[in-house]
């Protein structure tokens, strides 16, 4: 089996994209016991920072910049937890667009750089998540061309819903222009405030527009998720073996999303078959 590869994106920043990437990866590795890799191609490196804190790492020696220079991403893999690895990013990766534009003349080759680098990694993992900048760029083009599915982060504000529309439209363009095999597997509502009627009005609008593509699971705003960005992701157990209740509340929705995505993937593949 080759790893299923997911790009987590939206063309609107600050919508929970990196939080979704890191939480799904953590729970896929720790709860589902699946060999998981996060590839951070956002030069802001927020996913890299969060996972480094999770592993109590003060410094990551090699990043995707080194892998790109080596022509081999296996040289820059950092272990975070059992079953969870990271290919980290840093600000030096802002040179990726220059590398792609100056190094390749054919448009198909330009969007396929990451796909070719990821190919040797696919037999090593069950799941790969790619965290991308919130822009239409060589980063998003390469992530889409390297992925089987996209997970679209959707904060329930008007600008984010507009970002979902743009993302879906651009993905359709990429599929038609370059013949890539990519589908939206989940539009994931996140950071909802339980008592905010506007949040639910926008969620209803998204469900009417995109139907079952919008996740049945909703990620509400939680202080514990905010804490993970500062301290790293945790899933603590008390001496009696029970999981800390606030950690449990933070993780339970993401575990449900993993099951939902697995079911959607099985349905898509059975329909194709």
C-alpha positions as CSV (number, residue, x, y, z in Angstrom):
1,X,0.0,0.0,0.0
2,X,1.2,3.5,-0.9
3,X,0.5,6.4,1.5
4,X,-2.7,8.4,0.9
5,X,-1.6,12.0,0.6
6,X,-3.7,14.9,1.8
7,X,-3.2,18.7,1.2
8,X,-4.8,20.8,4.0
9,X,-5.5,24.2,2.6
10,X,-7.6,27.3,2.0
11,X,-6.7,30.5,0.2
12,X,-7.7,32.5,3.3
13,X,-5.1,32.6,6.1
14,X,-5.9,32.1,9.8
15,X,-8.7,29.5,9.3
16,X,-7.2,26.6,11.2
17,X,-5.4,24.9,8.4
18,X,-2.2,24.1,10.4
19,X,-4.2,23.1,13.5
20,X,-6.1,20.6,11.4
21,X,-2.9,19.2,9.8
22,X,-1.1,18.7,13.1
23,X,-4.1,17.3,15.0
24,X,-5.1,14.9,12.3
25,X,-1.5,13.7,12.0
26,X,-1.0,13.3,15.7
27,X,-4.2,11.3,16.2
28,X,-3.7,9.3,13.1
29,X,-0.3,8.2,14.4
30,X,-1.0,7.9,18.1
31,X,-4.6,6.7,18.2
32,X,-5.0,4.9,14.8
33,X,-1.4,3.6,15.0
34,X,-0.8,4.5,11.3
35,X,2.7,5.5,10.1
36,X,2.2,9.2,9.4
37,X,4.3,12.0,7.8
38,X,3.7,15.7,7.9
39,X,5.4,17.7,5.1
40,X,5.5,21.4,5.9
41,X,6.0,23.5,2.8
42,X,4.8,26.8,4.4
43,X,7.9,29.0,5.0
44,X,6.1,30.4,8.1
45,X,6.7,26.9,9.5
46,X,3.9,26.9,12.0
47,X,3.3,23.2,11.6
48,X,7.0,22.5,12.1
49,X,7.1,24.6,15.3
50,X,4.0,22.9,16.8
51,X,5.3,19.4,16.1
52,X,8.8,20.3,17.3
53,X,7.3,21.5,20.6
54,X,5.3,18.2,20.7
55,X,8.5,16.3,20.6
56,X,10.3,18.7,22.9
57,X,12.8,19.6,20.2
58,X,14.7,22.9,20.5
59,X,16.1,22.6,17.0
60,X,15.6,20.6,13.8
61,X,18.8,20.1,12.0
62,X,17.5,19.4,8.5
63,X,14.5,20.8,6.7
64,X,12.9,20.5,3.3
65,X,15.4,23.0,2.0
66,X,18.2,20.4,2.6
67,X,16.0,17.7,1.0
68,X,15.4,19.8,-2.1
69,X,19.1,20.5,-2.4
70,X,19.9,16.7,-2.0
71,X,17.1,15.8,-4.4
72,X,16.0,13.3,-1.7
73,X,13.5,14.1,1.1
74,X,14.4,11.0,3.1
75,X,17.5,12.9,4.2
76,X,15.5,15.5,6.2
77,X,12.9,13.4,8.1
78,X,12.6,14.2,11.8
79,X,11.0,11.7,14.2
80,X,8.3,13.4,16.4
81,X,6.6,10.4,18.0
82,X,6.3,6.7,17.3
83,X,4.5,6.5,13.9
84,X,4.8,10.3,13.4
85,X,7.5,12.0,11.3
86,X,8.0,15.5,10.1
87,X,9.7,17.1,7.1
88,X,10.1,20.6,8.6
89,X,10.2,23.9,6.8
90,X,11.8,27.3,7.5
91,X,12.0,30.8,6.0
92,X,14.7,29.7,3.5
93,X,12.0,27.8,1.6
94,X,10.8,31.1,0.2
95,X,13.3,30.3,-2.5
96,X,11.2,27.4,-3.7
97,X,9.4,29.5,-6.3
98,X,12.7,30.8,-7.8
99,X,14.0,27.2,-7.8
100,X,10.9,26.0,-9.7
101,X,10.7,28.9,-12.2
102,X,14.4,29.0,-13.0
103,X,14.9,25.2,-12.9
104,X,12.0,24.1,-15.2
105,X,10.6,25.5,-18.4
106,X,7.7,23.0,-18.9
107,X,4.6,23.9,-16.8
108,X,3.8,20.3,-16.0
109,X,7.3,19.8,-14.7
110,X,7.0,23.0,-12.6
111,X,3.9,21.7,-10.7
112,X,5.3,18.2,-10.3
113,X,8.5,18.9,-8.4
114,X,7.1,17.9,-5.0
115,X,5.2,14.9,-6.4
116,X,8.5,13.5,-7.7
117,X,10.2,14.1,-4.4
118,X,7.4,12.5,-2.4
119,X,7.1,9.4,-4.6
120,X,9.9,7.5,-2.8
121,X,8.3,8.3,0.6
122,X,4.9,6.8,-0.2
123,X,5.9,3.1,0.4
124,X,7.2,4.2,3.8
125,X,4.0,5.6,5.2
126,X,0.3,5.0,5.3
127,X,-0.7,8.7,5.4
128,X,1.0,12.0,4.4
129,X,-0.3,15.4,5.2
130,X,1.0,18.5,3.4
131,X,0.7,21.9,5.1
132,X,0.7,24.8,2.6
133,X,0.7,28.6,2.6
134,X,-2.8,30.2,2.0
135,X,-1.9,31.4,-1.5
136,X,-2.3,30.5,-5.1
137,X,1.4,29.8,-5.8
138,X,4.0,27.2,-6.8
139,X,3.5,25.9,-3.3
140,X,-0.2,25.2,-3.6
141,X,0.2,24.0,-7.2
142,X,2.9,21.5,-6.2
143,X,0.9,20.3,-3.1
144,X,-2.2,19.7,-5.2
145,X,-0.2,17.8,-7.9
146,X,1.4,15.6,-5.2
147,X,-1.9,14.8,-3.4
148,X,-4.7,12.3,-3.7
149,X,-7.1,14.4,-1.7
150,X,-7.6,17.9,-0.3
151,X,-9.0,18.8,3.1
152,X,-10.3,22.3,3.0
153,X,-10.1,24.2,6.3
154,X,-13.3,26.3,6.7
155,X,-13.6,28.8,9.5
156,X,-17.3,29.9,9.6
157,X,-16.7,33.5,8.4
158,X,-17.6,35.0,5.1
159,X,-14.0,35.5,3.9
160,X,-13.2,31.8,4.7
161,X,-16.3,30.6,2.8
162,X,-15.1,32.7,-0.2
163,X,-11.7,31.0,0.2
164,X,-13.3,27.6,0.0
165,X,-15.1,28.6,-3.2
166,X,-11.8,29.9,-4.7
167,X,-9.9,26.8,-3.5
168,X,-12.5,24.4,-5.1
169,X,-12.5,26.4,-8.3
170,X,-8.7,26.5,-8.5
171,X,-8.4,22.8,-7.8
172,X,-10.8,22.1,-10.6
173,X,-8.6,24.2,-12.9
174,X,-5.5,22.2,-11.8
175,X,-7.2,18.9,-12.5
176,X,-8.3,20.0,-16.0
177,X,-5.0,21.8,-16.9
178,X,-2.5,19.2,-15.7
179,X,-4.6,15.9,-15.6
180,X,-3.9,15.3,-11.9
181,X,-6.0,12.9,-9.9
182,X,-7.2,15.0,-7.0
183,X,-10.5,15.2,-5.1
184,X,-11.9,17.2,-2.2
185,X,-12.5,14.6,0.5
186,X,-13.6,17.0,3.3
187,X,-14.5,20.6,3.8
188,X,-13.9,20.9,7.6
189,X,-15.8,23.6,9.6
190,X,-13.5,24.8,12.5
191,X,-13.2,27.3,15.3
192,X,-17.0,27.7,15.6
193,X,-18.3,29.5,18.7
194,X,-21.2,27.5,20.2
195,X,-23.4,30.5,20.8
196,X,-22.7,32.5,17.7
197,X,-25.7,32.4,15.3
198,X,-23.7,33.9,12.4
199,X,-21.3,30.9,12.6
200,X,-24.2,28.5,12.0
201,X,-25.8,30.7,9.3
202,X,-22.5,30.5,7.3
203,X,-22.2,26.8,8.0
204,X,-25.7,26.2,6.7
205,X,-24.9,28.2,3.6
206,X,-21.8,26.1,3.0
207,X,-23.8,22.8,3.5
208,X,-26.4,24.1,0.9
209,X,-23.7,25.0,-1.5
210,X,-21.3,22.0,-1.1
211,X,-23.6,19.3,0.3
212,X,-22.1,16.2,1.8
213,X,-18.6,17.5,1.0
214,X,-18.9,19.6,4.2
215,X,-17.9,17.5,7.2
216,X,-20.6,16.2,9.5
217,X,-18.1,16.9,12.3
218,X,-17.6,20.5,13.5
219,X,-14.6,21.7,15.4
220,X,-15.6,24.2,18.0
221,X,-13.2,26.8,19.5
222,X,-11.4,25.3,22.5
223,X,-8.8,26.8,24.7
224,X,-6.9,23.5,24.9
225,X,-6.4,23.6,21.1
226,X,-5.0,27.1,21.5
227,X,-2.7,25.8,24.2
228,X,-1.3,23.1,22.0
229,X,0.2,25.8,19.7
230,X,2.3,27.1,22.6
231,X,3.2,23.9,24.4
232,X,2.9,21.2,21.8
233,X,0.1,18.6,21.3
234,X,-0.6,16.3,24.3
235,X,-2.9,13.4,25.2
236,X,-2.2,13.0,28.9
237,X,-3.4,10.1,31.0
238,X,-4.0,10.2,34.8
239,X,-2.7,7.6,37.1
240,X,-6.0,5.7,36.9
241,X,-5.4,5.4,33.1
242,X,-8.2,7.8,32.1
243,X,-7.4,10.5,29.5
244,X,-7.4,14.1,30.8
245,X,-10.9,15.4,30.1
246,X,-9.8,18.5,28.3
247,X,-7.3,16.7,26.1
248,X,-10.1,14.2,25.3
249,X,-12.5,16.9,24.3
250,X,-9.8,18.5,22.1
251,X,-9.0,15.2,20.3
252,X,-12.3,13.4,20.0
253,X,-13.5,15.5,17.1
254,X,-10.3,15.0,15.1
255,X,-10.5,11.2,15.8
256,X,-14.1,11.3,14.4
257,X,-12.9,13.2,11.3
258,X,-10.2,10.6,10.7
259,X,-13.0,7.9,10.7
260,X,-15.1,10.1,8.4
261,X,-12.3,10.6,5.9
262,X,-11.5,6.8,6.0
263,X,-15.1,6.0,5.2
264,X,-15.2,8.6,2.4
265,X,-12.0,7.2,0.9
266,X,-13.4,3.7,1.0
267,X,-16.6,4.8,-0.7
268,X,-14.7,6.7,-3.4
269,X,-12.5,3.7,-4.1
270,X,-15.5,1.3,-4.2
271,X,-17.3,3.6,-6.6
272,X,-14.3,3.7,-8.9
273,X,-14.0,-0.1,-8.7
